[in-house]
Amino acid sequence: METFHCYEFLLMKKFQEDTVLWEELKTESWVNLRTFLGSFQDIILKCNSNTENSESNDQVSRYKRISADLWFLAVALEKSPHRLLKFLRHELELEWGQGVRVPGQTVLSRYLAHYNFVEMHLDSVFKYGEVATLPPELFKCRNVRILSLKYNNLEWIPPDVGRMSALERLSLTNNRLQNQSIPFTLTFCRRLTELYLDNNLLDALPGFLLAMPQLCTVHRHGNHNYFKATFMWYHTDVNERVLRVCGVAQKGKQQLQASKHPDTLVLLAARAVMASKCDFFQPDLLPVTVQDYIAQVYPSFNVCGNCPTVTPLAAPAADEPQLRGEVWCKRGILMRLSGGRCPGYKVYTFKNPYLGNTCVPFQHWACSLACAKQIEVPAHMEQMRAAERMDREYNHYIQEFQVEPRPPLPSRGLCTLV
């Protein structure tokens, strides 16, 4: 079973950012490459900046002057040298014209495609203060069954997570995820049985988790303060489980100018696919380019939990009549993280019990008040029936305990003093 580790991710990420280092590494001949990798472990943590002969340092290859902050390269050479060597050989064969290179692929995507990874352990791969953005290439490994993204300070999970059709366990512990940070495309992972959301900023679980009956474990520890606030709000305002969300409307002339630019056909098609809630990541259902485009624009829309309707978080400005997919993606993520809203309704429902937990709150989004009532009223009735059923079971248990004859207590006898 192949496992993709955090040091491999950091190494491929460095190769993508530092193209000079990557090109110099590939220019080594295959005959000298094995010797180079064998001796590289001894000098990887040495920095030659303080040596006497500075002119000779300029002649030394760049990768022999790597400082200690590239610890992941040393770990990769120690833990999985054969895997790195095999990949470099494959890259050299492509350079020599013995293979076919797919246009648009990155070093990370080629590395992931070269191996059949079943597990990904990518904990603590982002430094403090670094923008924690997961590349979409990670989620194109369809055979991954375990994905761990703990301690990454993540504020958003890409919709591409729905590509992992074989995913069984997802760990998102110790991040900064909110309710709107987890996309609906997670429901496409129909084999997902374990979900870990401990120590995040959730005030309720996403409502679409109720549509995933295969889930057996959902850990939510560390969110208790936020859950407690929602729980108290629920019990103090029993009749106010539907909250209206007022979107940020555009003003006057800008709104009229923006309306002059109709949506493109590809955007209209993407909105129709998102509204249908179908798994558009299924192989051979849509072209890969269309799947990528839908995944890019997905963060810019809210999907109604009741009807097939999607609502954009913000309309494009007048000077942006046709936005590309990546622009939609960046705009949608920024608006979500900055509290941007589109007009609609937040609906809170409660499930008691839910996978061994009591009175778990769920948050849904509805495009209209009618849709909000369609979500809240049945959930409220189900909750009341569950409460009545639990009361009957409790009363039955008390009655049985009172009627059942108790065994006589053993005699303590008298204490005799000698």
C-alpha positions in Angstrom: 0.0 0.0 0.0 1.5 3.3 -1.2 1.4 6.2 1.3 2.0 9.8 0.3 3.7 11.6 3.2 4.0 15.3 4.1 7.7 15.5 3.2 7.0 14.3 -0.3 4.3 16.9 -0.7 6.7 19.7 0.5 9.4 18.4 -1.8 7.2 18.4 -4.9 5.9 21.8 -3.9 9.5 23.1 -3.6 10.3 21.7 -7.1 7.3 23.6 -8.5 8.3 26.8 -6.9 12.0 26.6 -7.5 12.2 25.6 -11.2 16.0 26.2 -11.3 16.5 23.5 -8.6 14.3 21.1 -10.5 16.0 21.7 -13.8 19.4 21.2 -12.3 18.4 18.0 -10.7 17.1 16.7 -14.0 20.3 17.6 -15.9 22.2 15.1 -13.9 22.8 12.0 -16.1 21.2 8.8 -15.1 24.7 7.2 -14.5 25.7 9.8 -12.0 22.2 10.3 -10.4 22.4 7.2 -8.2 25.8 8.3 -6.9 24.5 11.8 -6.4 21.6 10.6 -4.3 23.8 8.4 -2.2 26.2 11.1 -1.3 23.5 13.8 -1.0 22.4 12.6 2.4 25.7 13.5 4.0 25.7 17.1 2.7 22.0 17.9 2.6 22.0 19.8 5.9 25.2 21.6 5.3 25.2 25.2 4.2 28.3 26.3 2.3 27.7 30.0 2.7 30.5 30.4 5.3 33.2 28.5 3.4 36.5 30.3 2.5 36.4 29.9 -1.3 33.3 31.7 -2.4 34.2 31.4 -6.1 34.2 27.6 -5.9 30.8 27.8 -4.2 29.4 29.4 -7.3 30.6 26.5 -9.3 29.0 24.0 -7.0 25.6 22.8 -8.1 22.6 24.6 -6.4 21.3 21.5 -4.7 24.6 21.0 -2.8 24.0 24.3 -1.1 20.6 23.6 0.3 20.1 24.9 3.9 18.5 23.1 6.8 15.1 24.6 6.1 14.7 22.0 3.3 14.6 19.2 5.9 11.9 17.4 3.9 14.4 16.7 1.1 16.7 14.9 3.6 13.8 12.9 5.0 12.6 12.0 1.5 16.1 10.7 0.6 16.2 8.7 3.8 12.7 7.3 3.9 11.9 6.7 0.3 15.0 7.1 -1.9 13.9 4.4 -4.4 10.6 6.1 -5.0 12.3 9.5 -5.7 14.9 7.8 -7.9 12.3 6.0 -9.9 10.3 9.2 -10.4 13.4 11.1 -11.5 14.3 8.4 -14.0 10.8 8.7 -15.4 11.2 12.4 -15.7 14.5 12.0 -17.5 13.0 9.5 -20.0 10.4 12.2 -20.8 13.1 14.7 -21.3 14.9 12.3 -23.7 11.7 11.8 -25.7 10.9 8.3 -24.6 7.5 9.2 -23.1 4.5 11.4 -23.6 4.1 14.5 -21.4 0.6 15.7 -20.8 0.3 19.5 -21.3 -0.6 21.5 -18.1 0.7 18.9 -15.7 2.8 20.0 -12.7 5.6 18.2 -10.9 3.1 17.3 -8.1 0.5 15.9 -10.4 3.0 13.8 -12.3 4.4 12.4 -9.1 0.9 11.5 -7.8 0.0 9.9 -11.2 3.2 7.9 -11.2 2.2 6.0 -8.0 -1.0 4.4 -6.8 -1.4 6.1 -3.5 -3.9 4.7 -1.1 -3.2 6.8 2.0 -2.2 10.5 2.3 -0.9 11.8 5.6 -0.5 15.6 5.1 -0.4 16.9 8.6 1.2 20.3 9.4 2.4 21.0 5.8 1.8 24.8 6.1 3.9 27.2 8.1 2.4 29.7 10.6 1.2 32.7 8.6 1.4 30.9 5.3 -1.7 30.8 3.0 -3.1 27.3 3.6 -4.3 26.4 0.1 -4.5 22.8 -1.0 -3.7 22.2 -4.6 -6.4 20.4 -6.6 -3.9 17.8 -7.8 -4.1 16.1 -4.4 -7.8 15.2 -4.9 -7.4 13.6 -8.3 -6.1 10.3 -6.7 -9.3 8.3 -6.9 -7.9 5.3 -5.0 -7.1 7.1 -1.8 -8.9 5.7 1.1 -7.4 7.6 4.0 -6.8 11.4 3.9 -5.4 13.2 6.9 -5.2 17.0 6.8 -4.7 17.8 10.5 -3.0 20.8 12.0 -2.9 22.8 8.7 -4.9 26.0 9.7 -7.2 25.3 6.8 -10.2 27.7 6.4 -11.6 26.0 3.3 -11.8 22.5 1.8 -11.8 22.5 -2.1 -14.8 21.0 -3.8 -12.4 18.7 -5.5 -12.6 16.4 -2.5 -15.6 14.9 -4.2 -13.3 13.3 -6.7 -12.1 10.8 -4.1 -14.8 8.2 -4.6 -12.9 5.5 -2.6 -12.3 7.8 0.4 -13.2 6.0 3.7 -11.6 8.2 6.4 -11.2 12.0 6.4 -9.4 13.8 9.2 -9.8 17.6 9.4 -8.8 18.0 13.1 -7.3 21.2 14.4 -8.1 23.6 11.6 -10.2 26.7 11.2 -13.1 25.3 9.4 -16.6 26.9 9.6 -19.9 25.5 8.5 -19.6 27.1 5.0 -16.0 25.8 4.7 -17.0 22.2 3.9 -18.5 21.8 0.4 -21.5 19.8 -0.6 -19.4 17.7 -2.9 -18.3 15.7 0.1 -21.5 13.8 -0.4 -20.0 12.3 -3.6 -17.7 10.3 -1.3 -20.1 7.5 -0.9 -17.7 5.2 0.9 -16.8 7.7 3.6 -17.5 6.2 7.0 -15.3 8.2 9.4 -15.2 12.0 9.5 -13.1 13.9 12.1 -13.9 17.6 12.7 -12.4 18.1 16.1 -11.1 21.5 17.2 -12.5 23.7 14.5 -14.8 26.7 14.5 -18.0 24.9 13.7 -21.2 26.2 15.3 -23.2 23.3 13.7 -22.5 20.4 11.4 -23.3 20.8 7.7 -26.8 19.8 6.9 -25.8 17.6 4.0 -24.2 15.1 6.4 -27.7 13.8 7.1 -27.8 12.7 3.4 -24.8 10.4 4.0 -26.2 7.3 5.7 -22.9 5.4 5.3 -21.3 7.6 7.9 -20.6 5.6 11.1 -18.3 8.1 13.0 -18.4 11.9 13.2 -16.1 13.4 15.8 -16.8 17.0 16.7 -14.9 17.5 20.0 -13.4 20.9 20.5 -16.4 22.6 18.9 -18.4 22.4 22.1 -18.4 26.1 22.9 -19.8 26.9 19.5 -22.3 24.0 19.7 -23.3 25.2 23.2 -24.1 28.7 21.9 -26.3 27.2 19.2 -27.9 24.8 21.7 -28.8 27.7 24.0 -30.1 29.8 21.2 -32.3 26.9 20.1 -33.9 26.4 23.5 -34.4 30.2 24.2 -36.0 30.9 20.8 -37.9 27.7 20.0 -40.0 29.3 17.2 -37.0 31.0 15.5 -35.0 28.2 13.9 -35.0 30.0 10.5 -32.7 33.0 10.2 -33.0 35.4 7.3 -29.7 36.3 5.7 -29.6 39.7 3.9 -27.1 39.7 1.0 -24.9 42.6 0.0 -26.9 44.2 -2.9 -25.2 46.2 -5.6 -26.1 49.8 -5.9 -27.8 51.8 -8.7 -25.8 52.2 -11.9 -23.3 49.5 -11.1 -26.2 47.0 -10.8 -27.7 48.1 -14.1 -24.3 47.9 -15.8 -23.6 44.4 -14.4 -27.0 43.2 -15.7 -26.0 44.1 -19.2 -23.5 41.3 -19.3 -25.3 37.9 -19.4 -23.7 34.8 -18.1 -21.7 32.6 -20.5 -23.1 29.3 -21.7 -20.4 27.4 -19.8 -21.3 29.2 -16.5 -25.0 28.6 -17.1 -24.3 24.9 -17.7 -22.2 24.8 -14.5 -25.0 26.3 -12.5 -27.4 23.7 -13.8 -25.1 20.9 -12.9 -24.5 22.3 -9.4 -28.3 22.8 -8.9 -28.9 19.1 -9.8 -26.7 18.0 -7.0 -25.4 15.1 -9.2 -21.9 13.7 -8.9 -20.3 15.6 -11.8 -16.9 14.0 -10.9 -18.0 10.6 -12.2 -15.7 9.3 -14.9 -17.0 9.7 -18.4 -20.0 11.8 -17.3 -18.5 15.2 -18.2 -15.2 16.2 -19.9 -12.4 16.8 -17.5 -12.1 20.4 -18.4 -15.8 21.0 -17.6 -15.3 19.2 -14.2 -12.4 21.4 -13.4 -14.4 24.5 -14.3 -17.4 23.5 -12.1 -15.0 22.8 -9.2 -13.5 26.3 -9.7 -16.7 28.2 -9.7 -18.4 26.1 -7.0 -17.2 28.3 -4.0 -18.9 31.3 -5.5 -22.4 29.8 -5.2 -24.7 28.6 -2.4 -26.8 25.5 -3.2 -30.3 25.3 -1.7 -30.8 22.3 0.6 -34.4 21.8 -0.7 -34.8 22.8 -4.3 -32.5 22.7 -7.3 -31.4 26.4 -7.0 -28.0 27.9 -6.8 -27.4 31.6 -5.8 -24.2 33.5 -6.4 -22.4 35.1 -3.5 -21.8 38.2 -5.6 -22.5 39.3 -9.2 -19.5 40.2 -11.4 -18.7 43.9 -11.6 -19.4 45.9 -14.8 -15.7 45.7 -15.9 -15.7 41.9 -15.5 -18.3 40.6 -17.9 -16.8 37.2 -18.3 -14.9 35.8 -15.3 -12.6 32.8 -15.7 -13.1 29.8 -13.4 -10.1 30.5 -11.2 -11.2 34.1 -10.7 -14.7 32.9 -9.6 -13.0 30.5 -7.2 -10.7 33.1 -5.6 -13.6 35.6 -5.3 -15.9 33.0 -3.8 -13.4 31.8 -1.2 -12.5 35.3 -0.2 -16.2 36.3 0.2 -16.9 33.2 2.3 -13.9 33.8 4.6 -14.7 37.5 4.9 -18.3 36.9 5.8 -19.8 37.6 2.4 -23.4 36.5 2.1 -26.1 36.1 -0.6 -29.8 36.6 0.2 -31.4 33.5 1.7 -32.1 31.7 4.9 -30.1 29.7 7.4 -32.0 26.8 8.9 -31.1 25.0 12.1 -32.3 21.5 12.7 -31.4 19.0 15.5 -30.9 15.3 15.4 -31.3 13.4 18.6 -29.6 11.0 18.8 -27.0 11.2 16.0 -24.3 8.5 15.8 -24.2 8.2 19.6 -24.4 12.0 20.2 -27.3 13.8 21.7 -29.1 16.8 20.3 -26.6 17.6 17.5 -27.3 20.8 15.6 -27.2 21.0 11.8 -27.1 24.1 9.6 -28.8 24.2 6.2 -29.1 26.9 3.6 -32.4 27.7 1.8 -33.0 30.1 -1.1 -36.5 31.1 0.1 -38.7 31.1 3.1 -40.8 28.3 1.6 -37.7 26.1 1.1 -36.6 26.9 4.7 -40.0 25.7 6.0 -39.7 22.5 3.9 -36.5 21.8 5.7 -37.3 22.9 9.2 -40.9 21.6 9.7 -40.3 17.9 8.9 -37.1 18.0 10.9 -38.9 19.6 13.9 -41.7 17.0 13.7 -39.1 14.2 13.6 -37.3 15.6 16.6 -40.5 15.8 18.6 -41.5 12.3 17.7 -38.0 11.1 18.7 -38.3 13.0 22.1 -41.7 11.4 22.7 -40.3 8.0 21.9 -37.4 8.5 24.3 -39.8 9.6 27.0 -41.9 6.5 26.6 -38.9 4.3 26.7 -37.7 6.0 29.9 -41.1 5.8 31.6 -41.3 2.1 30.6 -37.9 1.5 32.1 -38.9 3.2 35.4 -42.1 1.3 35.7 -40.4 -2.0 35.1 -37.8 -1.2 37.7 -40.5 -0.3 40.3 -42.7 -3.4 39.6 -39.8 -5.9 39.6 -39.3 -7.3 43.1 -36.0 -6.4 44.6 -33.8 -9.1 46.1 -33.5 -8.9 49.9 -30.4 -7.1 51.1 -27.9 -9.3 52.8 -27.9 -9.2 56.6 -25.0 -7.3 58.1 -25.3 -9.1 61.4 -24.2 -7.8 64.8 -20.7 -6.7 65.6 -19.4 -8.6 68.7 -16.8 -7.0 70.8 -14.4 -9.2 72.5 
